[in-house]
Amino acid sequence: MDAETKELLKTLIDKVDRLEKLISGGDAALNNKYPRQVMRLKELEKLGFERAWLLRVYRIGNRKVAWKASNASNSPILYDTYELEKVRKAQCVGR
């Protein structure tokens, strides 16, 4: 990619980010997307998240994002939706 194309791509990405912030309204949109700050795996699946991706996020080991409710093997996996959204956006930008 030449320098001009890279600059155009960077400008386009900046404009898309600004447009997304304008449309989403910041944290207000996050509250509309997720009903609660801490949600179970099954609840997030009902919102349309893929189970495989949610489990991958859990297995990364960042306990700010996902953790087991207790040490029991059948304990539900819980997700902090604010932190989960940060991970989701970081992975989308990285593609």
Residue pairs with C-beta under 8 A, 6 or more apart in sequence:
1 9
23 29
24 30
30 81
30 82
30 85
33 47
33 81
33 85
34 47
34 81
34 85
35 43
36 81
37 80
37 81
37 82
38 78
38 79
38 80
38 81
39 78
39 79
39 81
40 76
40 77
40 78
40 79
41 51
41 54
41 55
41 58
41 76
41 77
41 78
41 79
42 76
44 54
44 79
44 81
44 84
45 51
45 54
54 66
54 77
54 79
55 77
57 65
57 66
57 79
57 84
57 87
58 65
58 66
58 67
58 77
58 79
62 83
62 87
64 80
64 83
65 79
65 80
65 83
65 84
65 87
66 77
66 78
66 79
66 80
66 84
67 77
67 78
68 75
68 76
68 77
68 78
69 75
69 76
69 77
69 78
